[in-house]
Structure formats: C-alpha cells, structure tokens
Amino acid sequence: MMRKVEALSGTSLLKGAFLKPETSSLLILVAMFIITAVLQENFFETRSIIRNINAFAPLILLAMGQAVVIVSGGLDLSQGTALSLLTCVLTTVMRTDNPVTGVYALFAAFAVAVLTGVINGIGIGYLRIPPVIVTFATSYLWLGWALFLRPTPGGETVDWFRVFYRMRSVEGLPAFLRSLDYFVPPSLFLVLVGCFLWFLISKTRTGRYIYAVGSNAESAYYSGIDTARTQLLACVINAIFIFLAALFFVAQNQTGDARMGGPLTLRSIAAVVVGGIALSGGKGSIYFALVGALILSFVSKIIFFANIPNAYQTLVSGIIVIAAIAGPAYMTITKEER
C-alpha cells in the first residue's frame, strides 16, 4: 500500500513539473536549439557562438528588465525608445579625440536612464495612472528627446568604448583581456552583470516586495509595503537593464539612433510571456525572461537558415511565437483546472 501511495505521489510530482509554464519554455528552447544546430552548419564553431551571443544579448537584457516591471504589476511600452535615447546621449557626450568624455558619457547615460525609470515609476506608482498609458506617453517623450539630440543617426565614440563589444579591437588593453575576447564576448559579461544584479536584488526586501505588489497590490499595501515606492524601484531596475543594452549597441554600431530601439519593445514583452511570466504580475522567474529571449532569437535564426522567403518570414515568425506563448498559457490553465 505504501509503495502504491509513493508511486502515485511521484507521478503527481512529475505531472506537476510538466504542467509548469517554465517547463514548457525550457522544452521549446531545447527544440529551437536542436533545430538551429541542424540548420546552421557551423553552429558550434567559436566564431559562430560569439556572433550568436552578440545577437542575443540585447534582447536578453531588455527582456529581463521588462520582466521586473511586469512581475511588479506594470508594463513598459517605452523601453525601446528609452534605449534609443541612451544611445543618443552616449554618442552626443563623447568626443573621439578625448577619451575622458567616454567616462562622462557613461555617467550622463546612467543618470538619464535612472531619470526615465523614476518618471515612469512616479506615473505608475504615485499617480496611479495605468502603466500602459504612462509608458505609452513617455515613449513619445523619450523619442522626442532622442530626436532633439540626434535627428539623424550618427555621433562620436571614443576608442576604448568598444570594450563593451570587442575587447581585442581596443589598443592598450592587457594581452589577457584581448585573448579572452576570442572565447567570452563582452556581451556575455553584460548579461552576467544583469543576472548578478537581479540575484542581489532578489535577496533583499525589494525583490520580495516586487512579487508581493505584483500578486496583489492592495493586500501588499495593507501589509505595510510601500507599493508606490516598490513600483518606482522596479522601473529604475528596468532602466539599468536598458542602460546595459545601450552600452552594447553603441559599442557595436559606433553610432546613436533615435529610432533603432522601437521594434524591441514588443519583442521584449513577447520574450517575457514566452518565458512563462504572467502579464498579470507576481508570477514567474526573472531569469526565465532570458529563456524567452533565447527562444525568440532562435526563431529568427531558424527562419533565416531555413531559407524561408522574405514574404513569409513575418508570418512564420508570428506563428512560432504564438505557439511558444500558447504552450505556457495552456500549462497554466490546465494546472488551475486541476
């Protein structure tokens, strides 16, 4: 009898694991990885791996930042234009002939990033305006600011700023760092910084409060949690992730562009949902936004290497994304019905 109970208990645990949205996301990621590896002949070559990491890193950073806001009960529709604004700030402050301006640019861009987070946070947390309305409005504010600084793509960068993209191209760096660049791209370090940042935050009250507010803001308020401050901090954390992505974009492209980040906003939201994080807030792991971003990135790779005609690429991409989103949603509904 005891063995039968233990067997049933083990079966229930196994079913419960497969009913989790995160499990669905991981299975989809494994499938995408295998398909891409089959289609791309040089997938496991070092150069190809580094190129893929560089291609995936920006969306990963944006998705993790977006996830923090969504888990807190919000949504950021201004993320892409905020990214564009930061690239314009960086390339406006820097001067090619003055390496010190690179440091000034870092401080200026970080201050602007925090400011964007604070403005969004005040609107969402303190003024209690719906997040969609606040961030939709500020997206135009950031776009206008970016166009004022950089009406057309361009600007200047200092030589050492390329350390955020390709360290071996920067003169004067130690040989160890230059050789490390052939195996571990700086974009991976930026992602690891983002992961470590959330790891530290998750161990604090702020990390716990973000989930509590996202689950039920009213209950969190009556439990003594400053919900407005928590939502503001979530927006600021998101802004830091956007700042990290901006460093990579400017280092890679050596230019600022007021419109380059626009398409990334909806992709970051899709990545969060694909990663099994509920748009209702309070549920899901921030790290699984990384999984969702990888899935979407592999989708683009599969479409390219499968030689799908351009006319059908958007359609196929949409179908794959819907399937990836439907998986975790189905798992959640099934689990609730049980």
N, C-alpha and C positions, 0 to 999 in steps of 0.2 A: 504493500500500500504506500509506504513511504517513498519507494522508488518511483511509483507512478506519479505521486504528487511532485517529486523533484523533477521528473521528466516534463510534466505539464508546466511547472514553473520555468524551466529552462526554455521550453517552446515559447512561452509567453514573453520572456525577456528577448528572445530572438526576434519574434514578431514585432515587439515594441521598438527594437532597434531599427528594423526596416521601415517602420511607419514614421520615423523621424524625418522631417524635411532635410536635415543635414545629410542623412544617409543617401537620399535621392540625389542631392547635389554632388556628393562625392562619387557616386556611381556614374553620373553623367560626365563628370570631369575625367574619370578613368577612360570612359568610352571615347571622349573627344581626344584625349591624349593618344590613345592607340590609333585612332583613325588618322590623326595628323602625322604620327610617326610613320604610318604606312604610306601616306601620300607624299610626304616630304622625304626625299631620298637621303639628304644629308642632315636629317633632324638631330642626330646625336653627335654631330661634329661640334667642336668647341665654338667655332665662329658662329654657327647657326644657333647654338644655345644662347650665346651672348646677345645676338640680334633679337632673338625671341624675348629674352628678359627685358631688353631695352624697349621693345614694342609693347610689352605687357605692363611694365612698371607704372606708367602714369595712370592708367585706368584702375590699377590695384589701389594706388594711394587715394584717388578720388572716391572709389567705392568704399574704402574703409572710413573715410571722413563722412561720407553720406550716411553710412550705416550708424555712426554715432548719433547723428541728428534724428534719423528715423527711429532708432531704439528709444530715444528720449521723447518720442511722440510728435516729432516735427518732420519737415521735408525741406530740402534746399534746391530750389529751381534756379538759383543764382550762381551755382557752383562753377559752371563753365565760363561765365563772363567774369567771375572773380579771378579765375585762373588767367584769363586773357589780360585783365587789369594788372596782375602782378608781373606778368612778362613785360608789359609796357613800362611799369615802374622800374624794373631792373635795368632795362635797356636805355631808359632815359637818364637815370642817375649815373650809370657807368660811362667812363671815357677810356677809349682804347689806349691812349698814351699815359694813363695814370692808374697804375694797379691798385692804389688805395681806394679809388672810387668803387671797386668791387665790394669792399667791406661796407662802405656807405650804402651801397645798393642793397646789400643783404639786410641791414638794419631797417632801411626805408621800406622794403618789400614786406618784411616781417611785421612792421608797425601797421602798414596798410592792411595786411591780412587779418591781424587782430581786430582792427577797426571794422572791417566788413563783418567779422563774426559778432562783434559787440552790437552793431546796428541791427543785424538780423535777430540777435538774441533779445534785444530790448523790444523789438516789434512783436516777437513771438511770446516771450516770457512775461514782460511787464505790461505791455499794451494789450496783450491777449488777442492780437489780430491773427486770424488763421495763417499757418505757416505758408500755405500755397500763395496767398495774397501778398504776404510780406516779401517773400523771396522772389516772386514774380516781379514785384515793383522794384526791388533792389537790383535785380538782374539788369534792368534798363539803366539804373543809376551807375552800376559798375561799367556797363558798356559805354555810356556817355563819357565817363571819366577816362576810360581807356582810349576812346577816340580823340579826346582832347589832348592826351599825351602823345598818341601815336596814330594820326589819321590814316597813315599807310604803314604797312609792315616795314620794320627797319630798326634802327637804333645801333648802339655800340655795346661791346662787351670787352672785358679785359681778358688777357690770355689765360690767366690761372683759373678763370671761372669754368673752363672746360673740364676741370677736375670732377665736376658732377656728372660728366658724360663719358669722357675718355681720358683717363689719367696719363696714359703713355704719350699723349699729344702735348702735355704741358712740360715745358722746359724747366729744369731746375729741381724737379721732384726726385726724391731718393730712388735709386735703382729698384729697391724692393717694391715700392708702390707702383712703379711703372711696369714691373713684371707681373705684379698681382692683377693688374688690369686685364691681362690676357685670359684670366680664369674667372675672376669675380668682378663684374662690371659695377661701376659706382651706382647705377640704378638699383641694383640689388641691395646695396648699403642703405639707400634712401628708404626702400621698403622695410628693411630690418629696423631702421630708426623709427619708422611709423609703428611697426609691430611692438617694439620695445616701449614706445611712448604709451600705447594703449595698455600694455601689460602693467606699467607703473600706475596708470590712472585706474585700472580695474581693481587694484589692490587698495584703493582709497575709498572714502565715503562718496566722493563724487561719482566714481564708477558705479557703485551700488545705487546711488540716488538716480542716476540716469535711467536705469532699468525700472526703478520704482515709479518714477514720474511717467515713463512711457506706458507702463502697465495700467496705472490708474492715477491720474494727476490729482484728482480730488482726495482720494484716500491718502496719497503721499502728503498732501498739504495738511490734512488733519492729523497726520502722524508727526508733524513738526518739521517736515522737509521744506526748504525754501525752493519751491518749484520753479519760480521765475529765474532765480539765480542758476539753478541746475540747467535749465534750457539755454540760458545765455552761455554757460560754460561749454555745453555740447556744441553750440555754434562756433565758439572760439576754437575748440579742439578740431572741428571740421576745417576751419580756416588754416590751421597749422598743417594739416594734411595737404591742402591746396597749395600752400607755400612750398612744401617739399616737391610737389609735382611741377610747380613753376620753375624751380631750380633746374630740374632735369630738362624741361622744354627749352629754356634759354640756353643752357649749356650745349644742347644738341643742335639747335637751329641757329644759334648766334643772332637771334632777332626777336623782336617783340611784335605781337599781332593782336589787335583789339578784337578779332573775330575768330581766332583759332580754337577757342575752348567751347564755343557754343554747342556743337554736337555731342560733347562729352557728358553733358548734364543728364540727359535721358539714359545714356549708356551706363552711367554710374548708378542710377536708380534701378535700372534693369538688373545690373550685376548684384545689387543688394538683395533684390527679390529672388533671383536665381540662386543666391547663396542661402536661401531658406529663412531670411529675416522678414518678419511680418511687418507690413506697412502700417499696421495698427499700433505698432510700438511695443516696447517692453519684452520682445521675444527675439531670440536668435543670437548667435555669436558674431561679434565684430570681425573675427578672423575669417568667418565663412563668407564675408564680402569679398575677400581675396579669392576664394574658390569660385564665386560667381563671376568675378572679373576674368579669371583664367578661362572659364567656360566660354564667355563671350569672345575673348581673344582667340581661342582655338576655333570658334565658329568662323571667324574671318579667315583664318589660315586654311581651314578645310575648303571653304568656298573658292579661295584663290587657287589652291593646288589641285582641286577637282576640275579646274578649267570650266567652271560654270559661266556661261555668257553674262556679260555685264547687265543685260536687260533683266536677268532673273536673279541676280545676286541679292538684291534687296529683299525680294520675295522669299527666297530660300532662307536668308538670314532671319527674317521675321518668323518664319515657321519654326525654325530651330529654337529661337528664343522663346516663343510661345510654349513649345514642348518642354523646354527647360524650366519655365515658370510653372507650368501646369503640374509637373511632377511633384514638387514640394507642396503645392496647394492641395493636390489630391491626397497626399500623405497626411496633411494636417486635418483635412475634413474626415478622412477615414478614422484617424486616431480619436477625433472628438466624438464621432458616432459610436465608437466602441466604448 
